[in-house]
């Protein structure tokens, strides 16, 4: 049953695919780059709620369970309805769904205080880079290493790498992501040791996730897409510890924004021998 906020006459209910056009309109008003197709993708993977006023969708919030961990995002309240507690109410709905799972989100600096009041703590930063991608010189790999297209038989290895690098189970997410994307793996002596994914998003394409053992191999996995995307708009969201911020502008991808990485109920325990250099996106992390 829908719940009601008597003070503001706002109704909260589960989000459905029929709400995607309204959610898309809200994100367009904020100049978010998401297409309607991007909204459909994230909604099908998770659970969402909307806030309505007189039958008009005025707010959204989504969450995604990933094993014993989770993430949340796509939190929007229309500008006319901000400051009324609607965002906090939507957050409480998704947190109720997630229970005591370790939960990740990426916040704007303005939104950080709200999330701190809900039990989130800052754990780092995320840097959004984008622009018209150009080709960069090849990044040298070891003699026993090579890049090649991902094959169906690589899915299990890629899922294991992604899960180890983040401390979050990525099986269901990658199962949905790979069919709508292109991917390349880094192979060493026949073993898959890294990968990167390219897909349509927003104004062009997004690169992510990118998983590797070190920044040089991450550079190789990103630079691979230079020939595919040369002259096209590309976005990549990298961690503050990626070591890529000075290199990405060489590929035409300049930093345009910074988000605060936050966690609630602990922090996932990642394998320190692997790193996720670039996110899937700031909602799915």
Backbone as numpy.savetxt, mean C-alpha at the origin, in Angstrom:
# Nx Ny Nz CAx CAy CAz Cx Cy Cz
-27.02 -4.45 11.09 -27.86 -3.25 11.09 -26.99 -2.00 11.09
-27.40 -0.97 10.36 -26.63 0.28 10.40 -26.63 0.87 11.81
-25.57 1.59 12.14 -25.53 2.33 13.40 -25.70 3.80 13.10
-26.18 4.55 14.11 -26.50 5.96 13.88 -25.78 6.85 14.86
-25.39 8.02 14.40 -24.85 9.08 15.25 -25.95 10.13 15.35
-26.69 10.11 16.48 -27.85 10.99 16.60 -27.48 12.46 16.51
-26.32 12.83 17.06 -25.93 14.22 17.08 -25.79 14.79 15.67
-25.21 14.04 14.80 -24.94 14.55 13.45 -25.82 13.89 12.39
-26.75 13.03 12.79 -27.62 12.32 11.85 -26.82 11.56 10.80
-25.71 10.98 11.23 -24.84 10.22 10.33 -25.06 8.73 10.55
-25.19 7.99 9.46 -25.37 6.55 9.50 -24.09 5.86 9.06
-23.72 4.79 9.75 -22.54 3.99 9.40 -23.00 2.59 9.02
-22.46 2.10 7.90 -22.82 0.75 7.46 -21.67 0.14 6.68
-21.78 -1.17 6.41 -20.76 -1.86 5.62 -20.73 -1.30 4.21
-19.54 -1.25 3.65 -19.35 -0.75 2.28 -19.55 -1.89 1.30
-20.15 -1.60 0.16 -20.33 -2.58 -0.91 -19.79 -2.00 -2.22
-19.73 -2.84 -3.23 -19.22 -2.37 -4.53 -20.09 -1.27 -5.11
-21.36 -1.21 -4.71 -22.24 -0.15 -5.19 -21.81 1.22 -4.67
-20.98 1.23 -3.62 -20.50 2.49 -3.05 -19.22 2.99 -3.72
-18.64 2.20 -4.62 -17.37 2.58 -5.23 -17.46 3.92 -5.96
-18.49 4.20 -6.76 -18.53 5.51 -7.42 -18.53 6.68 -6.44
-19.23 6.54 -5.32 -19.26 7.61 -4.33 -17.90 7.73 -3.63
-17.27 6.59 -3.33 -15.95 6.62 -2.70 -14.93 7.24 -3.65
-15.03 6.89 -4.92 -14.14 7.46 -5.93 -14.30 8.98 -5.99
-15.53 9.45 -5.92 -15.78 10.89 -5.96 -15.16 11.58 -4.73
-15.25 10.94 -3.57 -14.64 11.51 -2.37 -13.12 11.62 -2.54
-12.51 10.58 -3.07 -11.05 10.62 -3.24 -10.64 11.61 -4.32
-11.45 11.77 -5.34 -11.16 12.77 -6.37 -11.20 14.18 -5.78
-12.13 14.42 -4.87 -12.22 15.74 -4.25 -10.96 16.07 -3.46
-10.28 15.04 -2.96 -9.03 15.23 -2.23 -7.80 15.16 -3.14
-8.06 14.99 -4.44 -7.00 14.87 -5.45 -6.15 13.62 -5.24
-6.77 12.56 -4.68 -6.10 11.27 -4.63 -6.05 10.71 -6.05
-5.04 9.91 -6.38 -4.90 9.44 -7.75 -5.73 8.20 -8.08
-6.37 7.59 -7.10 -7.01 6.29 -7.29 -8.09 6.33 -8.37
-8.06 5.32 -9.24 -9.13 5.11 -10.20 -10.25 4.33 -9.52
-11.41 4.27 -10.15 -12.49 3.42 -9.64 -12.01 1.97 -9.56
-11.20 1.55 -10.55 -10.68 0.18 -10.54 -9.77 -0.08 -9.34
-9.04 0.94 -8.90 -8.19 0.79 -7.72 -9.03 0.62 -6.46
-10.12 1.35 -6.37 -11.06 1.17 -5.26 -11.65 -0.24 -5.26
-12.05 -0.71 -6.43 -12.64 -2.04 -6.52 -11.65 -3.11 -6.06
-10.40 -2.96 -6.44 -9.38 -3.93 -6.08 -9.22 -4.02 -4.56
-9.06 -2.88 -3.89 -8.82 -2.92 -2.45 -10.07 -3.35 -1.69
-11.25 -2.98 -2.18 -12.48 -3.37 -1.49 -12.68 -4.88 -1.56
-12.40 -5.48 -2.71 -12.59 -6.93 -2.85 -11.66 -7.72 -1.94
-10.54 -7.11 -1.56 -9.58 -7.80 -0.70 -9.90 -7.67 0.78
-10.78 -6.73 1.15 -10.96 -6.45 2.58 -12.38 -6.16 2.97
-12.49 -5.41 4.05 -13.77 -5.02 4.63 -13.80 -3.50 4.74
-14.93 -2.91 4.38 -15.02 -1.46 4.43 -16.30 -0.98 5.08
-16.28 0.29 5.51 -17.46 0.94 6.07 -17.60 2.32 5.44
-18.84 2.77 5.35 -19.09 4.13 4.88 -19.91 4.87 5.92
-19.74 6.18 5.93 -20.60 7.07 6.71 -21.51 7.78 5.72
-22.79 7.85 6.05 -23.77 8.50 5.18 -24.49 9.62 5.93
-24.82 10.64 5.20 -25.66 11.72 5.71 -26.75 11.96 4.69
-27.98 11.72 5.09 -29.14 11.88 4.20 -28.96 11.08 2.91
-28.41 9.86 3.04 -28.25 8.98 1.90 -27.03 9.23 1.05
-26.22 10.23 1.41 -25.00 10.55 0.65 -23.79 10.05 1.41
-22.91 9.31 0.70 -21.69 8.81 1.32 -20.75 9.98 1.58
-20.36 10.16 2.84 -19.49 11.28 3.22 -18.17 10.82 3.85
-18.01 9.50 4.00 -16.78 9.00 4.59 -16.57 7.53 4.31
-15.32 7.10 4.31 -14.99 5.69 4.08 -13.83 5.27 4.98
-13.75 3.98 5.24 -12.59 3.38 5.91 -12.58 1.91 5.56
-11.40 1.38 5.22 -11.25 -0.02 4.85 -10.16 -0.68 5.68
-10.24 -2.01 5.79 -9.19 -2.77 6.47 -9.02 -4.11 5.79
-7.83 -4.68 6.02 -7.46 -5.93 5.36 -6.78 -6.85 6.37
-7.35 -8.03 6.58 -6.73 -9.03 7.44 -5.68 -9.78 6.62
-4.49 -9.91 7.20 -3.40 -10.64 6.55 -2.80 -11.57 7.60
-3.39 -12.76 7.73 -2.98 -13.67 8.76 -3.29 -13.09 10.13
-2.30 -13.09 11.03 -2.48 -12.53 12.36 -2.18 -11.03 12.39
-1.90 -10.47 11.23 -1.67 -9.03 11.12 -2.77 -8.41 10.25
-2.70 -7.11 10.10 -3.70 -6.42 9.29 -3.18 -5.04 8.93
-3.88 -4.40 8.01 -3.61 -3.00 7.70 -4.94 -2.31 7.48
-4.93 -0.99 7.54 -6.14 -0.23 7.27 -5.79 1.04 6.52
-6.78 1.57 5.82 -6.53 2.76 5.02 -7.78 3.20 4.28
-7.59 4.02 3.25 -8.68 4.62 2.48 -9.66 5.33 3.41
-9.09 6.03 4.40 -9.89 6.73 5.40 -10.12 8.15 4.91
-11.36 8.44 4.58 -11.72 9.75 4.01 -12.98 10.26 4.70
-12.99 11.54 5.00 -14.21 12.23 5.40 -14.30 13.49 4.55
-15.46 13.72 3.95 -15.61 14.89 3.08 -15.29 16.15 3.85
-14.78 17.15 3.14 -14.31 18.37 3.80 -15.41 19.05 4.60
-16.67 18.99 4.12 -17.76 19.67 4.82 -18.12 19.00 6.14
-17.71 17.74 6.31 -18.12 16.99 7.50 -16.95 16.68 8.43
-15.80 17.27 8.18 -14.67 17.01 9.05 -14.83 17.75 10.38
-14.14 17.23 11.42 -14.21 17.84 12.73 -15.43 17.46 13.53
-16.17 16.44 13.08 -17.39 16.01 13.78 -17.26 14.62 14.38
-16.04 14.06 14.37 -15.84 12.74 14.96 -16.16 11.59 14.03
-16.44 11.89 12.75 -16.82 10.84 11.82 -15.63 9.92 11.51
-14.46 10.51 11.30 -13.28 9.69 11.04 -12.97 8.76 12.20
-13.11 9.26 13.42 -12.86 8.44 14.60 -13.87 7.30 14.68
-15.14 7.57 14.37 -16.17 6.53 14.39 -15.89 5.46 13.35
-15.47 5.86 12.16 -15.13 4.89 11.12 -13.93 4.05 11.55
-12.93 4.68 12.15 -11.76 3.96 12.64 -12.17 2.91 13.67
-13.07 3.26 14.57 -13.48 2.30 15.59 -14.18 1.09 14.98
-14.91 1.31 13.89 -15.57 0.20 13.21 -14.56 -0.78 12.61
-13.53 -0.25 11.93 -12.56 -1.17 11.34 -11.70 -1.83 12.41
-11.38 -1.11 13.48 -10.59 -1.71 14.55 -11.36 -2.80 15.26
-12.67 -2.65 15.34 -13.50 -3.71 15.93 -13.43 -4.97 15.08
-13.42 -4.82 13.77 -13.30 -5.97 12.88 -11.95 -6.67 13.06
-10.90 -5.88 13.26 -9.54 -6.44 13.31 -9.18 -7.00 14.68
-9.88 -6.60 15.72 -9.61 -7.14 17.04 -8.21 -6.83 17.52
-7.53 -7.86 18.07 -6.21 -7.64 18.65 -5.07 -7.91 17.69
-5.36 -7.98 16.39 -4.28 -8.16 15.41 -3.30 -6.99 15.44
-2.05 -7.28 15.19 -1.09 -6.21 14.93 -1.54 -5.51 13.65
-1.73 -4.20 13.71 -2.33 -3.47 12.60 -1.43 -2.32 12.17
-1.26 -2.20 10.86 -0.41 -1.17 10.27 -1.24 -0.13 9.54
-0.77 1.10 9.54 -1.34 2.12 8.67 -0.27 3.16 8.37
-0.49 3.90 7.31 0.38 5.02 6.95 -0.45 6.29 7.01
-0.02 7.21 7.86 -0.81 8.38 8.18 -0.19 9.65 7.63
-1.05 10.63 7.35 -0.54 11.97 7.11 -0.11 12.55 8.45
0.81 13.49 8.46 1.17 14.13 9.73 -0.04 14.73 10.43
-1.01 15.23 9.66 -2.20 15.82 10.27 -3.06 14.76 10.95
-3.09 13.55 10.39 -3.90 12.49 10.96 -3.23 11.73 12.09
-1.93 11.91 12.26 -1.18 11.15 13.25 -1.75 11.28 14.67
-2.12 12.47 15.15 -2.63 12.56 16.52 -3.88 11.71 16.76
-4.79 11.65 15.79 -5.98 10.82 15.94 -5.59 9.36 16.12
-4.68 8.89 15.29 -4.30 7.49 15.35 -3.53 7.18 16.65
-2.77 8.12 17.13 -2.09 7.92 18.41 -3.11 7.77 19.55
-4.19 8.51 19.49 -5.23 8.39 20.53 -5.92 7.03 20.47
-5.85 6.38 19.32 -6.45 5.06 19.15 -5.44 3.93 19.38
-4.26 4.27 19.87 -3.29 3.24 20.24 -2.20 2.97 19.25
-2.11 3.73 18.16 -1.05 3.55 17.18 0.21 4.31 17.60
1.35 3.76 17.26 2.62 4.44 17.53 3.39 4.55 16.21
4.14 5.63 16.06 4.95 5.84 14.85 6.11 4.86 14.85
6.37 4.24 13.68 7.46 3.28 13.55 8.45 3.66 12.46
8.17 4.69 11.68 9.06 5.08 10.60 8.37 6.02 9.64
8.91 6.12 8.45 8.33 6.99 7.43 8.25 6.25 6.09
7.35 6.75 5.25 7.19 6.26 3.89 7.32 7.46 2.96
8.14 7.31 1.91 8.39 8.42 1.00 7.78 8.11 -0.37
6.87 8.98 -0.80 6.21 8.82 -2.09 7.04 9.50 -3.17
7.48 8.70 -4.14 8.23 9.21 -5.29 7.39 8.98 -6.55
7.42 9.91 -7.46 6.68 9.74 -8.70 7.20 10.70 -9.76
6.78 10.43 -10.99 7.18 11.27 -12.10 7.20 10.48 -13.39
7.70 11.11 -14.44 7.85 10.44 -15.73 9.13 9.63 -15.69
8.99 8.33 -15.73 10.14 7.44 -15.55 11.03 7.46 -16.78
12.33 7.42 -16.54 13.28 7.27 -17.64 14.19 6.09 -17.36
14.89 5.66 -18.37 15.80 4.53 -18.20 17.04 5.00 -17.45
17.53 4.13 -16.61 18.77 4.39 -15.90 19.75 3.28 -16.24
21.01 3.55 -16.00 22.01 2.55 -16.31 21.76 1.27 -15.55
22.11 0.14 -16.14 21.89 -1.14 -15.45 22.66 -1.21 -14.14
22.05 -1.82 -13.16 22.69 -2.01 -11.86 23.37 -3.37 -11.86
24.65 -3.38 -11.58 25.44 -4.61 -11.67 24.96 -5.65 -10.67
24.78 -6.87 -11.12 24.46 -7.99 -10.27 25.65 -8.95 -10.25
25.66 -9.85 -9.29 26.72 -10.85 -9.23 26.61 -11.80 -10.42
27.69 -12.47 -10.74 27.73 -13.35 -11.91 26.67 -14.44 -11.85
26.36 -14.86 -10.64 25.39 -15.96 -10.49 23.95 -15.47 -10.39
23.73 -14.17 -10.58 22.39 -13.60 -10.45 21.85 -13.14 -11.79
20.53 -13.17 -11.92 19.88 -12.65 -13.13 18.45 -12.27 -12.80
17.90 -11.35 -13.60 16.50 -11.00 -13.53 15.75 -11.73 -14.63
14.57 -12.20 -14.32 13.73 -12.85 -15.32 12.27 -12.65 -14.96
11.35 -12.81 -15.93 9.93 -12.67 -15.61 9.47 -13.72 -14.60
8.55 -13.33 -13.75 7.96 -14.27 -12.81 7.17 -15.33 -13.56
7.30 -16.57 -13.13 6.57 -17.70 -13.71 5.61 -18.26 -12.67
4.56 -18.98 -13.10 3.59 -19.51 -12.12 4.24 -20.32 -11.00
5.30 -21.03 -11.33 5.96 -21.84 -10.31 6.72 -21.03 -9.27
6.82 -19.72 -9.47 7.54 -18.86 -8.52 6.66 -18.32 -7.40
5.36 -18.50 -7.50 4.44 -17.84 -6.58 4.72 -18.22 -5.13
4.97 -19.49 -4.88 5.23 -19.91 -3.50 6.49 -19.24 -2.95
7.54 -19.18 -3.76 8.79 -18.55 -3.30 8.60 -17.06 -3.08
7.88 -16.41 -3.97 7.65 -14.97 -3.85 6.81 -14.66 -2.61
5.80 -15.49 -2.35 4.98 -15.31 -1.15 5.82 -15.45 0.11
6.70 -16.43 0.13 7.57 -16.62 1.30 8.49 -15.42 1.50
9.08 -14.91 0.41 9.96 -13.75 0.52 9.20 -12.53 1.04
8.03 -12.29 0.48 7.23 -11.12 0.89 6.82 -11.22 2.35
6.45 -12.40 2.78 6.01 -12.60 4.16 7.19 -12.45 5.12
8.34 -12.98 4.76 9.52 -12.84 5.62 9.98 -11.39 5.70
9.92 -10.68 4.59 10.43 -9.30 4.54 9.59 -8.34 5.37
8.30 -8.66 5.54 7.39 -7.76 6.25 6.95 -8.28 7.61
7.08 -9.59 7.83 6.51 -10.19 9.03 5.01 -10.32 8.95
4.46 -10.15 7.75 3.02 -10.21 7.51 2.75 -11.24 6.43
1.78 -12.14 6.64 1.48 -13.15 5.63 0.89 -12.50 4.38
1.53 -12.73 3.23 1.15 -12.05 2.00 0.47 -12.96 0.97
0.15 -14.19 1.36 -0.34 -15.15 0.38 -1.59 -14.72 -0.36
-2.65 -14.35 0.36 -3.91 -13.99 -0.29 -3.76 -12.71 -1.10
-3.00 -11.78 -0.59 -2.83 -10.51 -1.27 -2.10 -10.70 -2.60
-0.99 -11.46 -2.58 -0.25 -11.68 -3.82 -1.04 -12.54 -4.79
-1.84 -13.43 -4.28 -2.69 -14.24 -5.15 -3.63 -13.37 -5.97
-4.11 -12.27 -5.36 -4.98 -11.34 -6.07 -4.20 -10.36 -6.92
-2.99 -10.00 -6.48 -2.22 -8.96 -7.16 -1.55 -9.45 -8.44
-0.92 -10.61 -8.38 -0.10 -11.07 -9.51 -0.89 -11.17 -10.82
-2.14 -11.66 -10.83 -2.86 -11.76 -12.11 -3.13 -10.43 -12.80
-3.10 -9.31 -12.07 -3.40 -8.02 -12.69 -2.13 -7.19 -12.87
-0.97 -7.83 -12.76 0.29 -7.10 -12.77 1.33 -7.82 -13.61
2.47 -7.17 -13.76 3.67 -7.81 -14.29 4.65 -7.94 -13.13
5.49 -8.96 -13.18 6.44 -9.14 -12.09 7.73 -9.73 -12.64
8.83 -9.38 -11.98 10.14 -9.90 -12.32 10.78 -10.41 -11.04
11.54 -11.51 -11.16 12.21 -12.06 -9.99 13.72 -11.95 -10.17
14.40 -11.86 -9.04 15.85 -11.93 -8.99 16.22 -13.34 -8.60
16.98 -14.00 -9.46 17.35 -15.40 -9.26 18.84 -15.50 -9.01
19.22 -16.30 -8.01 20.63 -16.53 -7.72 20.87 -18.04 -7.70
21.68 -18.51 -8.64 21.95 -19.95 -8.74 20.66 -20.76 -8.77
19.67 -20.25 -9.49 18.41 -20.96 -9.65 17.40 -20.74 -8.55
17.77 -19.99 -7.51 16.86 -19.73 -6.39 16.33 -18.30 -6.46
15.02 -18.13 -6.28 14.40 -16.80 -6.27 14.74 -16.13 -4.95
15.42 -14.97 -5.02 15.86 -14.27 -3.81 15.32 -12.84 -3.73
14.54 -12.42 -4.71 13.96 -11.09 -4.69 12.94 -10.95 -5.80
12.14 -9.89 -5.75 11.15 -9.69 -6.83 10.63 -8.26 -6.78
10.03 -7.83 -7.89 9.32 -6.56 -7.92 8.11 -6.70 -8.83
7.10 -5.86 -8.57 5.82 -5.94 -9.26 5.47 -4.57 -9.84
4.91 -4.57 -11.04 4.45 -3.35 -11.72 3.00 -3.55 -12.10
2.17 -2.54 -11.80 0.76 -2.64 -12.19 0.20 -1.26 -12.51
-0.94 -1.24 -13.18 -1.65 0.01 -13.44 -2.18 0.57 -12.13
-2.08 1.88 -11.98 -2.60 2.53 -10.78 -2.65 4.02 -11.05
-3.75 4.63 -10.63 -3.85 6.08 -10.69 -3.57 6.64 -12.07
-2.62 7.57 -12.14 -2.30 8.27 -13.38 -1.44 7.45 -14.32
-0.97 6.31 -13.90 -0.09 5.51 -14.76 0.15 4.15 -14.17
1.36 3.95 -13.61 1.73 2.67 -13.02 2.34 2.89 -11.64
2.34 1.83 -10.85 3.02 1.84 -9.56 3.94 0.62 -9.51
5.13 0.82 -8.95 6.07 -0.28 -8.72 6.01 -0.65 -7.25
5.71 -1.89 -6.96 5.66 -2.37 -5.59 4.71 -3.56 -5.48
5.01 -4.52 -4.63 6.14 -4.47 -3.71 7.48 -4.77 -4.40
8.54 -4.33 -3.74 9.91 -4.67 -4.14 10.58 -5.28 -2.92
11.01 -6.52 -3.05 11.64 -7.24 -1.94 13.01 -7.72 -2.39
14.02 -7.45 -1.57 15.39 -7.85 -1.88 16.20 -7.87 -0.59
17.43 -8.33 -0.70 18.30 -8.40 0.48 19.00 -7.08 0.76
19.18 -6.23 -0.26 19.90 -4.98 -0.06 19.47 -3.97 -1.12
19.90 -2.71 -0.92 19.43 -1.63 -1.78 19.93 -1.74 -3.21
21.12 -2.29 -3.44 21.61 -2.43 -4.80 20.74 -3.37 -5.61
20.32 -4.44 -5.00 19.44 -5.37 -5.71 18.04 -4.79 -5.86
17.62 -4.00 -4.89 16.34 -3.30 -5.04 16.39 -2.32 -6.22
17.52 -1.63 -6.37 17.69 -0.72 -7.51 17.57 -1.49 -8.83
18.21 -2.65 -8.90 18.14 -3.45 -10.13 16.71 -3.86 -10.43
15.96 -4.22 -9.40 14.57 -4.65 -9.59 13.67 -3.49 -10.00
13.98 -2.27 -9.58 13.21 -1.11 -10.01 13.66 -0.63 -11.38
14.97 -0.58 -11.60 15.50 -0.11 -12.87 15.03 -0.99 -14.03
14.74 -2.24 -13.76 14.24 -3.15 -14.80 13.03 -2.57 -15.52
12.19 -1.84 -14.79 10.96 -1.33 -15.39 11.18 -0.05 -16.19
12.41 0.46 -16.21 12.69 1.69 -16.95 12.38 1.57 -18.42
12.70 0.44 -19.03 12.43 0.28 -20.46 10.94 0.10 -20.72
10.24 -0.59 -19.81 8.80 -0.80 -19.96 8.02 0.51 -19.81
8.46 1.34 -18.87 7.69 2.53 -18.49 8.32 3.85 -18.93
9.36 3.80 -19.73 10.03 5.04 -20.13 9.02 6.00 -20.76
8.98 7.22 -20.25 8.05 8.23 -20.76 6.67 8.17 -20.14
6.45 7.21 -19.21 5.15 7.07 -18.56 5.22 7.51 -17.11
4.06 7.86 -16.57 3.99 8.28 -15.17 4.07 7.05 -14.28
4.97 7.09 -13.29 5.19 5.97 -12.39 5.27 6.49 -10.96
4.74 5.70 -10.05 4.82 6.01 -8.62 5.47 4.83 -7.90
6.25 5.13 -6.87 6.80 4.11 -5.99 6.86 4.68 -4.59
6.38 3.92 -3.60 6.39 4.33 -2.21 7.44 3.50 -1.47
8.49 4.14 -1.01 9.61 3.42 -0.40 9.70 3.75 1.09
10.30 2.83 1.82 10.47 3.04 3.25 11.56 4.07 3.50
11.48 4.70 4.68 12.48 5.69 5.03 13.86 5.13 5.21
13.96 3.81 5.37 15.27 3.16 5.52 15.73 2.46 4.24
15.05 2.73 3.13 15.35 2.02 1.88 16.72 2.34 1.31
17.21 3.55 1.56 18.45 3.97 0.93 18.31 4.30 -0.53
17.06 4.47 -1.00 16.81 4.71 -2.42 16.47 6.17 -2.74
16.31 7.01 -1.72 15.78 8.36 -1.95 16.67 9.19 -2.86
17.97 9.02 -2.78 18.87 9.80 -3.64 19.00 9.21 -5.04
18.71 7.92 -5.18 18.85 7.25 -6.48 17.59 7.38 -7.33
16.41 7.32 -6.73 15.16 7.33 -7.51 15.01 8.53 -8.43
15.44 9.75 -8.03 15.34 10.87 -8.98 16.11 10.66 -10.27
17.14 9.83 -10.25 17.86 9.54 -11.49 16.96 8.83 -12.51
15.95 8.12 -11.98 14.98 7.44 -12.84 13.76 8.32 -13.11
13.83 9.60 -12.70 12.72 10.52 -12.93 11.67 10.50 -11.85
11.94 9.80 -10.74 10.95 9.62 -9.68 11.34 10.46 -8.47
10.79 11.66 -8.39 11.15 12.60 -7.33 10.22 12.43 -6.14
10.71 12.79 -4.97 9.90 12.67 -3.76 8.88 13.81 -3.72
7.61 13.45 -3.49 6.55 14.46 -3.46 5.79 14.49 -2.13
5.97 13.48 -1.30 5.22 13.45 -0.05 5.87 12.46 0.91
5.54 12.61 2.19 6.01 11.71 3.23 4.85 11.34 4.13
4.73 10.05 4.44 3.72 9.56 5.37 4.41 9.00 6.60
3.65 8.91 7.69 4.15 8.35 8.94 3.68 6.91 9.04
4.62 5.96 9.07 4.27 4.56 9.26 3.93 4.34 10.73
2.79 3.67 10.99 2.33 3.48 12.36 1.88 2.03 12.56
1.89 1.60 13.82 1.47 0.24 14.15 0.72 0.25 15.48
-0.15 -0.73 15.63 -0.96 -0.90 16.85 -0.89 -2.36 17.26
-0.86 -2.62 18.55 -0.75 -3.98 19.08 0.55 -4.64 18.65
1.64 -3.89 18.75 2.94 -4.45 18.41 3.37 -4.15 17.00
4.54 -4.67 16.64 5.12 -4.47 15.32 5.44 -5.84 14.73
5.09 -6.12 13.45 5.42 -7.42 12.86 6.92 -7.70 12.91
7.26 -8.95 13.13 8.66 -9.37 13.23 9.15 -9.84 11.87
9.86 -8.97 11.18 10.37 -9.29 9.84 11.73 -9.98 9.93
12.09 -10.68 8.87 13.40 -11.30 8.74 14.41 -10.20 8.39
15.40 -10.01 9.22 16.35 -8.91 9.00 17.25 -9.13 7.79
17.24 -10.33 7.22 18.05 -10.60 6.03 17.33 -10.16 4.76
16.06 -9.77 4.86 15.27 -9.34 3.71 14.59 -8.02 4.05
14.26 -7.25 2.99 13.60 -5.97 3.21 12.56 -5.74 2.12
11.41 -5.17 2.52 10.47 -4.67 1.53 10.83 -3.21 1.30
11.46 -2.94 0.17 11.93 -1.59 -0.14 10.80 -0.70 -0.62
9.86 -1.26 -1.36 8.73 -0.49 -1.86 7.45 -1.21 -1.48
6.44 -0.44 -1.07 5.16 -0.99 -0.63 4.30 -1.43 -1.81
3.29 -2.24 -1.49 2.24 -2.53 -2.48 1.49 -1.23 -2.74
0.99 -0.63 -1.69 0.53 0.76 -1.68 0.43 1.17 -0.21
0.08 2.41 0.05 0.10 2.89 1.42 -1.05 2.33 2.26
-2.08 1.78 1.62 -3.17 1.17 2.37 -2.86 -0.28 2.71
-2.50 -1.06 1.71 -2.21 -2.48 1.92 -0.83 -2.70 2.54
0.06 -1.71 2.43 1.40 -1.70 2.99 2.32 -2.75 2.31
